[in-house]
């Protein structure tokens, strides 16, 4: 018996949807080609370099 592998693709957001979603939690998020990216790694790396 053969099973098909399926993957759900993430829904891409528009800028308007992203701005409506954007939380006020003190973290930095960016929209890259419709995908939300949390900039934690970039901020952590900068903090370590400033140390």
TAJOFEN-V209801 format. One record per residue. SS is DSSP state (A for helix, B for strand, O for the rest). PHI is phi as a letter, one per 40 degrees, with the letter a starting at -180 (999 if undefined). D_FIRST is the distance of its C-alpha to the first C-alpha in Angstrom with 1 decimal. Layout:
ss: {SS/SS}
phi: {PHI/PHI}
d_first: {D_FIRST/D_FIRST}
This chain:
ss: {O/O/O/O/O/O/O/O/O/O/O/O/O/O/A/A/A/A/A/A/A/O/O/O/O/O/O/O/B/B/B/B/O/O/B/B/B/B/O/A/A/A/A/A/A/A/A/A/A/A/O}
phi: {999/b/b/c/c/b/b/c/c/c/c/c/c/c/c/c/c/c/c/c/c/d/c/b/b/g/c/b/b/b/b/b/f/g/b/c/b/c/c/c/c/c/c/c/c/c/c/c/c/c/c}
d_first: {0.0/3.8/6.7/10.0/12.9/16.0/19.6/22.5/25.5/28.8/31.4/34.2/37.6/40.8/44.1/45.3/42.2/42.6/46.3/45.6/43.0/45.1/46.0/49.5/48.4/50.4/47.4/47.0/44.1/43.6/41.5/39.9/38.2/37.4/36.0/38.2/39.2/41.1/43.8/44.0/43.5/46.1/48.6/48.0/48.5/51.7/53.0/52.5/54.3/57.2/57.7}
